[in-house]
Amino acid sequence: MIVRERTEDIEEKILSPYAALSKNTIGRDIPEEECELRTPYQRDRDRIIHCKSFRRLKHKTQVFLSPEGDHYRTRLTHTLEVSQIARTIARALLLNEDLTEAISLGHDLGHTPFGHAGERALDSLYPEGFRHYEQSVRIVEKVEKNGAGLNLTKEVRDGILCHTKGTEAMTLEGRVVRLADRIAYINHDIDDAVRAGVLLENDIPKEITSVLGCRRSERIDTLVHSVAENSQNGTIQMDLEIQQSFDKLYDFMYEYVYLNPYAKAEEKKVPHLIGTLYDYLKMPENLSQEMSLIAERDGIERAACDYIAGMTDHFAIHLFQDIFVPKSWNI
């Protein structure tokens, strides 16, 4: 028996009847010969980790734009925290950890530079609108590998697409990632806001901390335990009291951090920067060769949108400066 088959047999014996078994995957749009060592979901995880879009996440904003300091979260560290939380829940519920990990690692590949400010800017510019979760799927289907895509399984792409609002994922693993994403970002955003002086831990209402805990690790532990203990019969859920406190924590963060004028002061500059680059890149001569191929296939505005969405914060700033800011003349 080859290693992959042995892994698939183990999955069938130990995983929940609600788990997505690797051997039952819907499969890829382009059929491929199976790997002897890895299951389809393990291969998807590896393809995501090794792609260029994943590496660029380390220089993309989470909440604070281009923060100065080594300990603020980026999209990459956020992604890793989501993966850790999601895998813990998946293991507790006897779900497929490999599928859960692949979705987690790919869920934010399509996020723009400058976080949600960049997303809103592109959404206002691109005629068909822009949503980062749809862009994440587009990246793995049509942008990576010079437009060929990564040819991931249907379950992974569906989980990436459904990791935020709207339709739930087709698998419980995808639904776990959606919840893990929220658990991760609310709690690490508190950590970053405290580090930035925007918030004090004691500012969080006592009615919330008395249920969830006062420290980040306590809150995450409470939330993960609640999901593990209350999910059943194919439903991912928390205890009602904990869910209500978690919702109140989100509302608190939205008011005091996500809309905080100090934390978001630099965001008002983002639409001008993104808009100027977009107009510049809509001219075919200004696109890279890779983006020119996408322009030929999908149109110039789609290529400009893809190019900007893939930029890191620093690259977007430096490109803008290089194109539009006069340079000193040295004799």
JOVEN-V317396 format. One record per helix or strand of 3 or more residues. SS is the DSSP state (a for helix, b for strand). FROM is the first residue (numbers start at 1). TO is the last residue. If there is no record, write none. Layout:
ss->SS from->FROM to->TO
ss->SS from->FROM to->TO
This chain:
ss->a from->3 to->14
ss->a from->22 to->24
ss->a from->40 to->49
ss->a from->52 to->59
ss->a from->75 to->92
ss->a from->97 to->106
ss->a from->115 to->125
ss->a from->132 to->143
ss->a from->154 to->161
ss->a from->172 to->195
ss->a from->201 to->203
ss->a from->206 to->212
ss->a from->216 to->230
ss->a from->240 to->258
ss->a from->265 to->281
ss->a from->284 to->286
ss->a from->289 to->298
ss->a from->300 to->309
ss->a from->313 to->324
